[in-house]
Amino acid sequence: MEKNNVVHEITKTMNIDLVYMWVDGNDPEWQKKQAQYRNEAVNPSEETVGQCRYIQFDELRYAIRSAIQNAPWINNIYIVTDNQCPWWLNKDNPKIKIIDHKDIIDTKYLPLFNSSAIELNICNIPGLSEHFLLGNDDTFFGRPVKPSFFFNANGTPIIRLKNKRIKKGFSPYQDMLYNMVDEIKQKYGSCTRLAPHHNIDAYCKSDWKKCLEEYSGWFKETMTHRFRHYQDMHRHLISLWMIKHKRASVRIVSRWNRIYGIWGHIKAVWKKKYASDSRYISIIVKDFDQYMLRHNPTLFNINDTPKGTREDRLRAMKFLKKRFPIPTPFEVLNRN
């Protein structure tokens, strides 16, 4: 107990910012821009240029509500986007800032539609704290959480990995992740093949920059790919680099993260009610409430897929409105 109190006392003095990646794929101007460059996509597919990668249904509003409700200690919130702004955002609030791509990326590479390339540049956000969290607009805080959930007492990040190995040949995205593992293994002799948990992650800005410096050639090559390319450098490399340099610790995500003791496990299995650090939920799930009740995750992600329909997105929106009904100071106009 004393150790946990020390961790909390140290981490609660940190300034921890939260960065969201966001795009409004429903915006006609953005659609026109993307169509203009679409022929530059290599092996275009649903996974690289498909609608599900860009469509939005105001989930960012509920992502931010979840953060304010469950992580009120967050310092500043940054929204990284391409000359866009959520219609409901109160831009006069000093704690939330829109960061345009041109603010952090060399304009010779713009416009960019490659999330891997865009993400690599977030360390350039003006004023970004040394300690920060990175999420997408479909990642949410499911329950109250302390800074020590993301950072150790010495300020190093806690990196969450799934108890599932990255497999080459399973999908183009997994092949890209495998390339990150292979690079660390080739350079440093060994590397974990456990997959990232696909949710809100913790980083230190200085370590992010050091990794980019070490892999400056790969970074520059990735920046030339306007759309996702499966030879890209991916930010998973930064997490692996931090682990290898003992600049982070690993925590394995499972359904048992907050269940202790043999009787706790037996009860969870009997009642089919678990307690996970993080859960990936496909948008095609039919009952989000039941899913959340079963897994009770601290973080959750509602991931759109090529199989997702308008009805699926409406069901997800209804669930988010019910779970996070309280507007934040960051909202204007239709406060619902």
Rosetta blueprint (number, residue, H / E / L):
1 M L
2 E H
3 K H
4 N H
5 N H
6 V H
7 V H
8 H H
9 E H
10 I H
11 T H
12 K L
13 T L
14 M L
15 N L
16 I E
17 D E
18 L E
19 V E
20 Y E
21 M E
22 W L
23 V L
24 D L
25 G L
26 N L
27 D L
28 P H
29 E H
30 W H
31 Q H
32 K H
33 K H
34 Q H
35 A H
36 Q H
37 Y H
38 R H
39 N H
40 E H
41 A L
42 V L
43 N L
44 P L
45 S L
46 E H
47 E H
48 T H
49 V H
50 G L
51 Q H
52 C H
53 R H
54 Y L
55 I L
56 Q L
57 F L
58 D L
59 E H
60 L H
61 R H
62 Y H
63 A H
64 I H
65 R H
66 S H
67 A H
68 I H
69 Q H
70 N H
71 A L
72 P L
73 W L
74 I L
75 N L
76 N L
77 I E
78 Y E
79 I E
80 V E
81 T E
82 D L
83 N L
84 Q L
85 C L
86 P L
87 W L
88 W L
89 L E
90 N L
91 K L
92 D L
93 N L
94 P L
95 K L
96 I E
97 K E
98 I E
99 I E
100 D E
101 H H
102 K H
103 D H
104 I H
105 I L
106 D L
107 T H
108 K H
109 Y H
110 L L
111 P L
112 L L
113 F L
114 N L
115 S H
116 S H
117 A H
118 I H
119 E H
120 L L
121 N L
122 I H
123 C H
124 N H
125 I L
126 P L
127 G L
128 L L
129 S L
130 E L
131 H E
132 F E
133 L E
134 L E
135 G E
136 N E
137 D L
138 D L
139 T E
140 F E
141 F E
142 G L
143 R L
144 P L
145 V L
146 K L
147 P H
148 S H
149 F H
150 F L
151 F E
152 N L
153 A L
154 N L
155 G L
156 T L
157 P E
158 I E
159 I E
160 R E
161 L E
162 K E
163 N E
164 K E
165 R E
166 I L
167 K L
168 K L
169 G L
170 F L
171 S L
172 P H
173 Y H
174 Q H
175 D H
176 M H
177 L H
178 Y H
179 N H
180 M H
181 V H
182 D H
183 E H
184 I H
185 K H
186 Q H
187 K H
188 Y H
189 G L
190 S L
191 C L
192 T L
193 R L
194 L E
195 A E
196 P E
197 H L
198 H L
199 N L
200 I L
201 D E
202 A E
203 Y E
204 C E
205 K H
206 S H
207 D H
208 W H
209 K H
210 K H
211 C H
212 L H
213 E H
214 E H
215 Y L
216 S H
217 G H
218 W H
219 F H
220 K H
221 E H
222 T H
223 M H
224 T L
225 H L
226 R L
227 F L
228 R L
229 H L
230 Y L
231 Q L
232 D L
233 M L
234 H L
235 R L
236 H H
237 L H
238 I H
239 S H
240 L H
241 W H
242 M H
243 I H
244 K H
245 H L
246 K L
247 R L
248 A L
249 S E
250 V E
251 R E
252 I E
253 V E
254 S L
255 R L
256 W L
257 N L
258 R L
259 I L
260 Y L
261 G H
262 I H
263 W H
264 G H
265 H H
266 I H
267 K H
268 A H
269 V H
270 W H
271 K H
272 K L
273 K L
274 Y L
275 A L
276 S L
277 D L
278 S E
279 R E
280 Y E
281 I E
282 S E
283 I L
284 I L
285 V L
286 K L
287 D L
288 F H
289 D H
290 Q H
291 Y H
292 M H
293 L H
294 R H
295 H H
296 N L
297 P L
298 T L
299 L E
300 F E
301 N E
302 I E
303 N E
304 D L
305 T L
306 P L
307 K L
308 G L
309 T L
310 R H
311 E H
312 D H
313 R H
314 L H
315 R H
316 A H
317 M H
318 K H
319 F H
320 L H
321 K H
322 K H
323 R H
324 F L
325 P L
326 I L
327 P L
328 T L
329 P L
330 F L
331 E E
332 V L
333 L L
334 N L
335 R L
336 N L
